[in-house]
Amino acid sequence: MDSTAPPRSLWRRYLDIPLIWKLAVALVLGVVVGLTIDLSGAGTWALPVLDVLGQLFLRLLQMLVLPLIVTTLIAGVAAISPQRLGRIGVKVFGLYLVTSAFAITVGLLLALAISPGTGLRMPGEPEEEVEVPAISETLLGIVPSNPFQALVEGNVLAVMFGAVIFGLALTFMLSSADERTQNLGLFLRRGVDGAVELVFKVIRGVLEYAPVGVFALIALVLAETGLDAVRPLLELTGAVYLAILLQIAVYVLLLLLFGAGVGRFFAAAKDPMLTAFVTRSSSGTLPVTSRAAERLGVREGVYGFSLPLGATINMDGTAIYVGAATVFVANVAGVELTLAQLGTVVVVGVLASVGTAGVPGAGLLMLSMATTAVGLPMAPVALVAGIDAILDMGRTMCNVTGDLTVTRVVAGTEKGMLRSPGDPDDPVEAPSPAAAGEGRAGSPAAEAGPGDS
């Protein structure tokens, strides 16, 4: 070591701390500060400050969502043949539907066993009902009449549809027999790879602010809710979180069944799981989830398609919440759900996940759809909304874990879509950013220095 080297700055030392430790410290500090604000009554001046810091983090993440979807989805689709894309799409979509159906069933059964909300009185004034879009409207909304309008409005499904179409077109250009068309395709492919690289550089910068955002968001939630939740609401919270643990156990079984290393998986998944827990946004966590997929060795051809799709339609944690909260609403309303109604909740919960975006609060829309479908009153939903933020943390973490599990499982079933540990371009095995520089353009792991592991 060169003794004449200048001392490292405080900022450089901060960057060298692993991100997971910075997030963990921010989480603990957020809990302490939030409870202190709640007990001291200092929320008048503290809450606006925390809200600004937290919203800034959410806005930075949301700023990256659409650029990340467009670039990685086009690059991912263009990286594989249309025949293989069809196989991957069927596997991903099928696994998402199966895990969501299982999740909502687990939520229903646990809630029926615990029976949260029994004896709780309904609020006097019913809440204003949420407008639920028709299934036909949701399906037509997937095909944008104006792709630029879809980008401006943040219509994730429509943007994904457009990105897939352009990615397929680029695939046919690359495989064209016409030399001019093929050369133009190669030129466009390099541009897409450059755009992916650009987005990941921005992601790395945004994640350096993540501990501040985590601290603010946790402190804000606890300062507003405190520890005053009544027993029925605690029972509902317990049922949801217990079901989430069971669902994660199912993910472990899936990983073992398909020969995936559970230890390596959670070593990579811990960052997006914690980020999802505090941001309560599957779409907002997408940049971090993509980095985790890279660390697992999953190639862009799979995660560029499966993760944006999963952030939109795969909501296992939200499905658990819908099942448990529907039982809670029925108990508060004094209604005993029939077997047919329980089946309706399962079907509606799975289908509704396709039309709700992976953003904070989407679960309330799905709950409204389920309660309306089985003829329950909407008023008790107001009680669930009071602790929705606490429930939203766990269910979003489950959503993101499910996305990453399906991505890893599907990649392992497709030849060439999964790097093995020890490969020269394997982001986990790469000793340093410099050593990983020869890897694929756009790899977030290639940008991962100390503190990003």
N, C-alpha and C positions, 0 to 999 in steps of 0.2 A: 504493500500500500504506500502511496506517495505521501510522505509526511509534510510536504510543502503544499498539498492541496488545500484550498480554502475551506473553512468549516461550512457544513451544509446549513442552509437557511431553515428557519422554523417551518416555512411553507413546504420545503422539500421533505422535511421530516414528517409533516402531516400527510403528504402524499404517499410516503412509504408505509404508513399504517394500513393493514388490510381493511378493505371496505366493510366487511362483516363486523369487525370490531368497532369501527366508527359508528355503524348503524346500531349496534348493540348498546353502546354507551349513550347514544342519542335517545334510544328507546327508554332506558332506565331514567335518564334525566327528564325526559318528557313525562313519565309517570309521576315522578316526585314533584315536578313543578306544577303539573296539572292538578294533582290532589291538593297541593299547597294553595293554589289559587282558589279552588273550590271551598276550602275550609276558611281561608282568610277573607274571602269576599273581594279580592283584588281584580275581579274579572272586568270591571269597567274600563280600566286602562290596559290590562294585559291581553285580553281576548282579541281586540283589534290588531295588536302587534303580531300575536301568534297567527291570526288569520291571514295576514299579509304574507308572512314568511311561509306558511303552509301552502297558500294558494299559488305563490310564486313557483314552488316546487312542482305542484300539480300542473301548472300551465307550461312549465318547461318540458315535462314529460309528454303532455298532450301535444305540444308543438312538434314533437318527434314522431308521433304515431303515424300520421298519414305519409310523411316522407319515407318512414321505415317500411310501411306496408307496400307502397308503390315500388320502391327500389328492390327490396328483398324478394317480393313476390314475382316481379318480372324476371329478376335474376334467377330465382329458384325454378320457375317454370321453364325458362330458356335453357337451364342446365341439364334437363333430362328430356327424353323422348316423349312424344304424346302418349305412346303406349304405356310407358312406365308411369307417367303422371296419372293416367286413368286408374292404374292399380293402386297407387299411393292415395289418390283421392277417395277411392272406395274404402280402403282400410281406415284412413283417418276419420272420415265421416261416420263409418259404421261404429268404430270404437267410441267416438264422442257420444253417439246416441245411446249405446249400450251402457256406458258408465253413468250418463245422466239419468237414465231410467232406473238404474240400480241405486243411485244416490237419493233420488226423491222417494224411492220405496223405503230405504233405510231411515230417512227423516220421518216419514209417516209412522213407521213401526215403533221407533223410539219415542216419538211424541205420544202415540197411543198408550205406550207402556207407562210413561211418566205422567201423562195427562196434565200438561201445563195449562193454566188459565181457569181451572175448575174453581167455581165459587167467586171468581172475580167479576165485579159489576161492570157493565158496559158504560162507556162514557155517555153523557147526556146528549151531546150534540154530535150527529154523524159527520164524519169527514167528507169533504167533497170528493166524489169518485174520480178516479183517473181514467182518462179517455183511452180505451184499448183499441189499437188498430186492427182492422180485419185481416184475416190470413191472406186474402187475395191482394190486399194493399201491400202487405209485407213482401209477398212474392214478386209483385210487379216492381216494387221499389228496389229490388236487387239489380234490375237492368236500368242503368241511368239513361234518361233521355238527353242529358247534358252532363258529360263526365266532369267538366270544370265546375259545374254547379254542385255536383256530388262532392267534389273536393272542398269547395267553400263551405258547404253545409255539414261536412264531416260525416257523410253517409258511408259508414265503413263497408257495409256489404256491397254497395254499388261501386265503391272505389276498388274493392277486391275483385269484383267481377271484371271491371275494366282492365285491371292489372293482369289478370289471368289471360284475358283475350289478347292483350298486347304481348304478353310473354309467349303465348302459343304462336302468334304470328312471327315473333323473333326466332322461335325454334325452327319453324319451317324455312325461314330465310337462311339460317345457319346450315340447314341440311339440303338446301336447294342445289340442283345440278347446274344452275346458271352461275358462272363464276362472279359476275358483277353483283348479283343478289347476295351471294354468299359473303363477298367482301364487305358489302354494306352491312350485312348482319354482324360480321365480326367487329366492324367499327362501332355499331350500336351496342354490342355486347361489352366492349371496353368502356364505353360511356356509362353503361349501367353499373359495371363493376366500380368505376370511379365514383359514381353517386353513392353506392353502398359504403365505400371507404369513407366518403365525406360525412355521411350520416353517423357512422360509428365513431368518428373523431368527435363530433358534437356530443354524442352520447357520453363519451368518457368525460368531457368537460362538465356536463350536467350532473353526472353522478358524483362529482366532487362536492356539489352542493347538497347532495342527498341527505347527509346527517343533519344538516340544519332543518331541512324540510321534514324529516322524520320526527325530530324533537318537537317542532311546532305543531304538527298534526296530532301527535299523541297527547301533548299537553292540552291542546284545544278540546279534544274529545272528552278527556277526563275532567277538565275544568267545567264543561257544560253538563255532563251526566252525573259526575260525583259517584257516591256509593249508596244512593237512595233508591235503587231499584227494588221493588217489592218482590216478595217471594215468588209469585207466579211468573214474573218476568225473568227472575233468576232461574227458575225451572226451565223456561223456554231456552234461555241462553245455554244452560247445561245440556239440554237435549241436542241443540244444534252443534255444539262443540264436540260432544261425544260422538255424534254421527260423523262429523268431519274426521275425527281420529280413526274411526272405522273405515272411512273411505280412503284415507291415506294408507291404511293397512292393506286395502285392496290394491292400491297402486304398487305397494311393495311386492305383493303376490304376483302381479302382472310382470313386474321387472324380473323377478326370479324365474317365472315361467318362461320368459323369452331370453333368459341367460344374460341379463343386464346386471352390472355390478351395482348393488344398492348403495354401498358406501360412496362410490364415485358419483353416483347420481345425486345423492343429497349434498355431497360436497359442492357440486356445481349448482344445485337447486336452492341452496340456503339464501343466496342473495335475492333472487326473484321472489321467494316465499316471504321473506321479511319485508321487501319493498311492497309487495301486494298487500301484506297485512296492514301496513301503515298508510298506504295511499288509497286503498280500497278501490283500485282500478285495474282491471285486467289489461285494458288497452294501454293505460299509462305505464304499466309494468313491462309492456312488450319489448322495449329496448333491452331491459335487463334480462328478460327471459331468452331473448335471442343470443345474448352473450353466453348465457348458461348452456344453451344448446350447442354452441360452438365449443365450449369447454368439454362437453360430453362427446365430442367428435362427430356430431351429426352434421351432415353436409347441407348446404343452403338449399339444395333441391328438395329437401324434405321440410326443414324448419321454416324456410321462406314461404311455404304454403300452409303448413299445419298450424303454426303459432298465430298468425293473423286470423286464420279461420277459427281457431280455438278461442281466441280472445273475444270473438263475436258470438259463437254459437255453443261453445262448450262451457257450461256453467254448473259443474257438479256441486260445488258448494252452495250456489244459489238454489239449485234444485232441492238440496237438503233443507235449506231455509224455508222454501215454499211449502214443502211437505209438513215440517214441524209447525210452522206458523199457521197453516190452514187448520190444523188440529186445535191450535191455541184459539184461533178466531171462533171455531165451532164451539169450543168449551165455554168461552166467554158469552157467546150468543145462546148457550143452552141447547145446542143442536147436536144430535148424535149422528155422525156420518155413516152412511150405508156403504156396503161393499162397492156398489156401482159408483157412488160419489168418490170413494177413494181411488178407484180406477180412473175416473175422469181427471182427478188431480194429477195423477201420474202422466197421463197423455198430454194434458194441457201444459204441465210444467216442462216436459221435454220439448214440445213444439214451440212454446213461448220463448225458450232460450234462443231460438233462431232469430227472433225479431227484436231482441233487447241488446243494446250495446254494452260492452264491458266497461262501464263507468260507474262511479259511486251512485248508489241509490236505485240501480236498475232492478234490484230484487223486489222493491215495493211495487213496481209495475207488474212483475210476474205474479206476485202475491195477489194483487188486485184482479188479475185475469183468472187465477185459480178460484178465488172466493166467489167471483161473479159466475163462473162456469158451474159451480155446485150450488148456487142459490143462497149463499151466506150473506149476511149484512156486511156493509163496508165499515161501519162505525168501529168495530174492534181493531181494525187495521191501524187506527190512530194510536192505539196502545203499543203495537209492535213498532211503529215508527219512532216511538220515544227511545228505544234502544237499538234502532236499526244500525247506527254507526258501529256499535260494539259487535253486533252480529255480522255486519258487512266485512269487518276485518278478517274474521275467520273464514267466511265463505269465499272471499276473493282469494285468500291464500290457497284454499282448496282448489278453486278454479284454475289458478296458474299452475299448481302442482300437477293437476290432471292434464293440462295442455302439454307440459313438458314430458310427462310419462308417456302419453300417446305418441308424441314426437319421437322419443327414444325407442319405443317398441317398434314403431313402423319403420324407422331407419334401420333397425337391426334385421328386418325381414326383407330389405331390398339390397341386392348386391351392389357394392360400391358406394352406398349412401351413408356409411359409417366408418370413420377413421378408427383404427385400432390404436390403443396406447402404445407409444413408441414410434408411431409414424413420424416422418420428418416434419409434417405440417400439423401434427396433433397439438392443439393449443394448450392442453394440460401438461404435456410432457416438455413443451418448449421451454428452455431454461431462461429465456429473457426475450423482451420485445425485439431486440436486435437479431437474436438467433431465429426468431420466427418471421423475420422480414421477408424470407424467400417464399412464404406461404401464400395462399390465395388472397388476392386483393379483396378488401372488404371485411376481412376477419377481425372481429372486435377483439379477439384474444391477441392478435398481433399488436394491438395497441395497449394491451393490458400490462401495465407496469406494476411495481409493488403497490399494494393497496387495492388492486383490482382482482386479486385472487380469491 
